[in-house]
Amino acid sequence: GIADGCNGLELYILYIGFLVCFPHTTKKLFVFAITGIATIFILNTIRSYVITLLNINGSSVSEVAHHYIFKIIIYGVMFLLWVKYTRLNEKNEH
């Protein structure tokens, strides 16, 4: 099975928790929440698939991919989504 830390739930909570800390309209929050959760879900599904393939093929890279490479990718994408969200808020304030 997939461990609790790998199922993406904590990532969803972290992502949405950041969004609600900034001034926003309900519509914008909803759009960014759905977009972000869908993006995280897709990335996490791809991550699980690739790690499974690496493990099946006995690749020595599977542990590094699991613990480092994919975390950097997922947190990097979340960061970029947060930056876009905060910049949209800045544009609306001016």
N, C-alpha and C positions, 0 to 999 in steps of 0.2 A: 504494500500500500504506500500511499504518499503521506509523509510525516506532516504534522500540523504546520511546522515552519516552512514547508515547501508547497502548501496548497494555495497560497496567494491571499488568503484572508487577511493576514497581517498587513500585506502590501495595500490592499483595498482600504483598510482602516487608516493607515498612515497617509495615503494619498488624499482621501476625503477629509481627514482631520486637518491637513494643511489648507485645503480649499476653504473650509469654513472659518478659518482664522483671518480671512481678508474680506473687506467689504465687497459685496456682489449683489446682483439680482438673483432671485430664485431661479429664473430661466437659465442664466449663465452658469450658476452652480450645477444645476441639473444636467446641462449639456456637457460640461467639463467632467462631471462625475461619471456619467454614462460612457463618454469617450475614453476617459482614463481607465475605468474598470475594464472596458472591452479590450483596450490595448494591453493592459497588464494580463488579462486572461489569455489573450492570444500569444503573447510572449511567453507566459508560463507554460502553456500547452506545448509550444515549440520547444521550450527548454526541456520539458519532461520527455518529449519524443527523442530529442537528440541525445540526452543523457542515457536513455534506454538503449538507443542504437550503439552508443559508445561502450556501454557495459556488455551488451550482447557480443560485440566484436572484440571484447577484451582490450580495449584501447587504454593505454597508460595515461591518456589525457582526461579521462572521465572524472577523476577526483578534482583536478584543477578546474575543469569546465563547471562542475557542479558547485564548488565552493567559491570560486573567484570570477571566472569569465562571465557567467550568466548573471551573477549578482551585479557586476559592474554594468552590464547592458541594461538590466531592468531598472536599477536605481538611476542610471543615466537618462533613460527615457522618462522616468517619473520626474526627474529634475527639469528636463526640457519642457514637459507639460506644465509644471509649476511656474517656470519662467514665463511661458506664453500666457498663462492665466493672470499672473501679476502684472504683466505688461499691458494686457487688455484693460485691467482695472486702472492703470496709470493713464491710459489714453482717455478713458471716460471721465477722469477727474479734471482734465485740462480743457 
